[in-house]
Amino acid sequence: MIMKNAAAIFFLWLIFAGTHIIGSSIPVRTFLIRRLSKLGYKGLYALVAVATFIPLCYFFFTHKHAGYLLYTSGNLINLLAQFLMLGSIIVLLQGFVTANPMTTMVELSGRVVRSGQGIQRLTRHPQNFAFALFGLAHLLANPYVGDWIFFGGFIVYGTVSAVHQDRRQLATGSEQLKQFLADTSAIPWGAIISGKQRLALDEYNPPALVAAIVIFILLKLWHPMLFGGFAG
């Protein structure tokens, strides 16, 4: 009985992730675009994502710390979690302000992006990487089975969806997009370590960096009131 709520969180993650992955598979995506247009498909896809993600989050927040306690998190773990969370916000905002040929916004606009810039030199999936860092940070600080399932889901889904998107783009993407895939890496630091890319900190957006630090400080202060936990 103690694991029932943790199992429910896992089930809700499967629904969200499953509809997301299946809905963006080549056969389903092609069929729906033919029937609804690309914009209509994107709208339906977003509606399904919202309709499955909100119940997942609602159930978790009304059943936090479900299941067994795995360990007791100390000050060092909490400090590491905060550094990871800061990194998550920085990566996420840099991803938002850097045009990426794999995003919906660029796809719908028809804009051509031929090479990686800024955060894309680190990973071509900055949003996925940010979600994974978010999940890892909160997983470390919340050592219950239900919390690990919920926050661990961000790590698993961020990884699986990145691989899924890469495979679809390799099969159906333009030559420019395939070149973008060849020049960058899904694995963080992979393209830099292999010598295909450089870090290029000069290409990072300074206002987005400042905004990330401000957001982190505000979240750190308001976290106990909004979500519980600590602010220290």
C-alpha positions as CSV (number, residue, x, y, z in Angstrom):
1,M,0.0,0.0,0.0
2,I,2.9,2.4,0.8
3,M,4.1,2.1,-2.9
4,K,0.6,2.6,-4.5
5,N,1.0,6.3,-5.0
6,A,4.6,5.9,-6.3
7,A,3.3,3.3,-8.8
8,A,0.6,5.8,-9.9
9,I,3.2,8.5,-10.6
10,F,5.1,6.0,-12.7
11,F,1.9,5.1,-14.6
12,L,1.1,8.8,-15.3
13,W,4.7,9.3,-16.6
14,L,4.1,6.4,-19.0
15,I,1.0,8.1,-20.3
16,F,2.7,11.4,-20.9
17,A,5.9,10.0,-22.4
18,G,4.1,7.4,-24.4
19,T,1.7,9.8,-26.1
20,H,4.5,12.3,-26.7
21,I,6.8,9.7,-28.3
22,I,4.1,7.9,-30.3
23,G,2.6,11.2,-31.4
24,S,5.9,12.4,-32.8
25,S,6.7,9.0,-34.5
26,I,7.1,9.3,-38.3
27,P,3.9,7.3,-39.3
28,V,1.6,9.1,-36.8
29,R,3.2,12.5,-37.4
30,T,2.9,12.2,-41.2
31,F,-0.7,11.0,-41.0
32,L,-1.8,13.9,-38.8
33,I,0.0,16.6,-40.7
34,R,-1.7,15.4,-43.9
35,R,-5.1,15.7,-42.1
36,L,-4.6,18.8,-40.0
37,S,-1.6,20.7,-41.6
38,K,1.6,21.2,-39.7
39,L,0.3,24.0,-37.6
40,G,-2.8,21.9,-36.7
41,Y,-0.7,18.9,-35.8
42,K,1.5,21.0,-33.5
43,G,-1.5,22.4,-31.8
44,L,-3.0,19.0,-31.2
45,Y,0.4,17.7,-30.0
46,A,0.6,20.5,-27.5
47,L,-2.9,19.9,-26.2
48,V,-2.2,16.2,-25.6
49,A,1.0,17.1,-23.9
50,V,-0.7,19.6,-21.5
51,A,-3.6,17.2,-20.9
52,T,-1.3,14.4,-19.8
53,F,1.4,16.5,-18.0
54,I,-0.9,18.5,-15.8
55,P,-2.5,15.3,-14.1
56,L,1.0,13.9,-13.6
57,C,2.2,17.1,-11.8
58,Y,-1.1,17.5,-9.8
59,F,-0.9,13.9,-8.6
60,F,2.7,14.3,-7.6
61,F,2.2,17.5,-5.7
62,T,-0.7,16.1,-3.8
63,H,1.3,12.9,-3.0
64,K,4.8,14.1,-2.5
65,H,7.3,11.8,-0.7
66,A,5.4,8.7,-1.6
67,G,6.9,5.3,-1.0
68,Y,10.0,4.4,1.0
69,L,12.7,6.8,2.2
70,L,15.9,5.8,0.3
71,Y,18.4,7.9,2.3
72,T,18.8,11.1,4.2
73,S,20.0,14.0,2.1
74,G,22.6,16.2,3.8
75,N,24.0,19.7,3.3
76,L,26.5,18.6,0.6
77,I,23.8,16.9,-1.5
78,N,21.5,19.9,-1.1
79,L,24.3,22.2,-2.2
80,L,25.0,20.1,-5.2
81,A,21.3,20.1,-6.1
82,Q,21.3,23.9,-6.1
83,F,24.3,24.1,-8.4
84,L,22.6,21.6,-10.8
85,M,19.5,23.7,-10.7
86,L,21.4,26.9,-11.5
87,G,23.0,25.1,-14.4
88,S,19.5,23.9,-15.5
89,I,18.1,27.4,-15.7
90,I,21.2,28.7,-17.5
91,V,21.1,26.0,-20.1
92,L,17.3,26.4,-20.6
93,L,17.4,30.1,-21.2
94,Q,20.4,29.9,-23.5
95,G,18.5,27.3,-25.4
96,F,15.4,29.6,-25.7
97,V,17.4,32.5,-27.1
98,T,19.5,30.5,-29.6
99,A,17.7,29.5,-32.8
100,N,17.6,25.7,-33.1
101,P,16.5,24.0,-36.3
102,M,15.0,21.2,-34.3
103,T,12.5,23.4,-32.4
104,T,8.9,24.0,-33.4
105,M,9.4,27.7,-33.7
106,V,12.1,27.4,-36.3
107,E,10.4,24.6,-38.1
108,L,7.1,26.6,-38.5
109,S,9.0,29.8,-39.5
110,G,11.0,28.0,-42.2
111,R,14.2,29.6,-41.0
112,V,17.4,27.8,-42.0
113,V,20.0,27.2,-39.2
114,R,23.0,25.5,-40.7
115,S,25.4,25.3,-37.8
116,G,25.4,25.1,-34.0
117,Q,25.9,28.3,-32.0
118,G,26.4,29.0,-28.3
119,I,24.8,26.4,-26.1
120,Q,24.2,24.1,-29.1
121,R,28.0,23.6,-29.3
122,L,27.6,21.9,-25.8
123,T,24.5,19.9,-26.8
124,R,22.0,20.2,-29.7
125,H,19.2,19.4,-27.2
126,P,19.6,22.2,-24.5
127,Q,16.0,22.0,-23.3
128,N,16.3,18.2,-22.8
129,F,19.6,18.7,-21.0
130,A,18.1,21.4,-18.8
131,F,15.1,19.1,-17.9
132,A,17.6,16.3,-17.0
133,L,19.6,18.6,-14.8
134,F,16.3,19.8,-13.2
135,G,15.3,16.2,-12.6
136,L,18.7,15.2,-11.2
137,A,18.8,18.2,-8.8
138,H,15.4,17.5,-7.3
139,L,16.0,13.7,-7.3
140,L,19.0,14.2,-5.1
141,A,17.3,16.5,-2.7
142,N,14.1,14.3,-2.4
143,P,15.1,10.8,-1.5
144,Y,11.7,9.0,-1.6
145,V,10.7,6.4,-4.1
146,G,7.8,8.5,-5.5
147,D,10.1,11.6,-5.8
148,W,12.7,9.6,-7.6
149,I,10.1,8.3,-10.1
150,F,8.7,11.8,-10.7
151,F,12.0,13.6,-11.0
152,G,13.9,10.7,-12.5
153,G,11.2,10.8,-15.2
154,F,12.6,14.1,-16.5
155,I,16.1,12.5,-16.9
156,V,14.7,9.4,-18.7
157,Y,12.3,11.3,-20.9
158,G,14.8,14.0,-21.7
159,T,17.2,11.3,-22.9
160,V,14.7,9.1,-24.8
161,S,13.0,12.0,-26.5
162,A,16.3,13.4,-27.7
163,V,17.3,10.1,-29.2
164,H,13.8,9.7,-30.7
165,Q,13.9,13.2,-32.3
166,D,17.4,12.6,-33.7
167,R,16.4,9.4,-35.4
168,R,13.3,11.0,-36.9
169,Q,15.3,14.0,-38.2
170,L,18.0,11.7,-39.7
171,A,15.2,9.9,-41.6
172,T,13.1,12.8,-42.7
173,G,15.1,16.0,-42.1
174,S,16.6,18.4,-44.7
175,E,20.2,18.2,-45.8
176,Q,21.0,21.3,-43.7
177,L,19.4,19.7,-40.7
178,K,21.4,16.5,-41.2
179,Q,24.6,18.5,-41.4
180,F,23.6,20.2,-38.1
181,L,23.2,16.8,-36.6
182,A,26.6,15.7,-37.9
183,D,28.3,18.9,-36.5
184,T,26.8,18.7,-33.1
185,S,26.2,16.2,-30.3
186,A,23.2,15.1,-28.3
187,I,25.5,14.0,-25.5
188,P,26.5,17.1,-23.5
189,W,30.2,18.0,-24.2
190,G,30.4,15.2,-26.8
191,A,31.1,17.5,-29.8
192,I,33.6,19.6,-27.8
193,I,35.5,16.6,-26.5
194,S,35.6,15.1,-30.0
195,G,37.0,18.3,-31.5
196,K,34.0,19.0,-33.7
197,Q,33.0,22.1,-31.7
198,R,34.6,24.7,-29.3
199,L,33.0,26.0,-26.2
200,A,32.6,29.5,-27.6
201,L,31.4,31.3,-24.4
202,D,31.5,34.6,-26.4
203,E,28.4,33.3,-28.3
204,Y,26.3,33.0,-25.1
205,N,23.6,35.5,-24.5
206,P,24.6,37.8,-21.5
207,P,21.0,39.0,-20.7
208,A,19.8,35.4,-20.6
209,L,22.7,34.5,-18.3
210,V,21.7,37.4,-15.9
211,A,18.1,36.4,-16.1
212,A,19.0,32.8,-15.2
213,I,20.8,34.0,-12.1
214,V,18.0,36.3,-11.1
215,I,15.4,33.5,-11.6
216,F,17.5,31.1,-9.5
217,I,17.8,33.6,-6.6
218,L,14.1,34.2,-6.7
219,L,13.2,30.5,-6.8
220,K,15.6,29.9,-4.0
221,L,13.8,32.5,-1.9
222,W,10.3,31.5,-2.8
223,H,10.7,27.8,-3.0
224,P,9.5,27.0,0.6
225,M,6.3,29.1,0.0
226,L,5.6,27.7,-3.5
227,F,6.8,24.1,-3.3
228,G,8.0,23.4,0.2
229,G,11.5,22.4,0.9
230,F,14.3,24.7,1.9
231,A,15.7,28.1,0.8
232,G,19.1,27.8,2.4
